[in-house]
Amino acid sequence: MRQIKNSFSNTSRILLCVAMIAMLSVSCSEKRPQHIIGVSQCSEDIWRHWQNSEMQMETNFHEGVELRFASAYDNSERQSQQIDSLVESGIDLLIVAPNQLSSVSPAIDRAYDKGIPVIVFERKTDSQKYTAFVSADNYEMGRQMGEYVVSRLNGKGRVMEILGLKGSSPADERHDGFTDALKDSGVEVVATIQGDWTEPTAYEAVKAYKGDLQGIDLVFGHNDRSAMGARKAFSERGVQLPLFCGIDGLPGENGGIRQVQDSLLEASYIYPTRGDQLLQIALDILDGKPYEKETMLTSALVTHENAKVLLLESDEVMRQAQNLEKLQEQASGYLQQLATQRTITLLALVLIALLLLVLVLFTLYHRGKVSAQHERVVNNLWNLEIPVEQEQETESEAPTAEHEEQDKESGESSDDVQEPLFIVHFKKVVEARLSDSDLSVDDLASAMNLSRVQLYRKVKSISGSSPVELLRTARLNRGYQLLLTSSKNVSEVAYEVGFTAPSYFTKCFKDEFGVSPSDLQAK
């Protein structure tokens, strides 16, 4: 190492030029967005897909905004991990739909306590640590749907209710509103089925119901998908179909408004997604503009009487959105042409930098100041092949603070011997716990019998990278191999190599290899 430092002193001016050119290239091509917003969705469904699309479309009207999405697929523990990962990635604001009332609250509180503004939307949390709350009135939806059911059944009938996810605030509030509306009427809820907002779960739950389906006059699903799942189960039983009602009232070919018009549903209730309004509130918070602490979205009942008009209006909105997207693509094309011209200039600078770098390496090579062994350790860190004898020696001689002191006293020859052994042991420690998403630099230092500072200095001096950077590189390389050699999907690979959010894994993977994980699997 001392030999390399001496060589650097003789070529410092050349290296300084290379560094300045590289920094100039990066600053021109990789400008950090003004606002980075993390979006933690509790599940993946058509309602949330529509909302995400609205937020993404709204970014076209605001320069310098980046959205980072994560979906927990109805898993509270996973959502907590994803929130922590989004915070760690450097977001400026968190938008979150909690999977359940209390289970995700600690992760939300951690983000808020770090000074990150938090917008809770659609579902409530039992914590008061949030910046703004955006939702429709779920109790009122349930109540108005109950009043409609009483009117539709002429004040008398037997009803089956399919609940939303247990422990989620919309499910509790819609049930309370529906129940209150049915009081003092002749409409009786004879069966309450536990669902989780998904069509397959509702289908299986109704299919497994042991009661008499023949006597059911109406099925109220807490969302349209639950109602449609129940309809499928009733159809397979071969009984006379009752009426089916739901909540969501989405536009589009498979949305609730179309299902009401086609008489698949008797009624639905529009639960507005309003991703555009949600993003605008986020930007108002980040820009220091006035905003409302509580925002209640307006909604409306969808029946056969108004379904056609509502569908025409929603189709027109979708058409305008598609036209806007086409215009955005054209504008992106023009910007790409400008970017191409700038890229040519950047390439010229990069070529000059490469030529200077080659000159530096050529000088160092002929002066004999960089040992071949050290070069192999740095350049092939995660593909290192060590002879059996050297592996055995590495396993039994993990570096310690006492060894480092001995290295200092023994001089340059000791450094040359210990450095490759140290890297081999570091590689083994990292690979042994690669799938542990909680693995920290402190854990690595402890496994190496070093302090955090000692580990950082040692790794940095040998490889030029920090332990965290090497850990991320190792995870991405392992992920690359798994994507090529296994049948696992992108999410499964991300979790196996220690990432807590597939979206963040995808971003890092594309930054590292220039191709997304899904594109790599498709090849």
Disulfide bonds with the S-S distance in Angstrom:
none
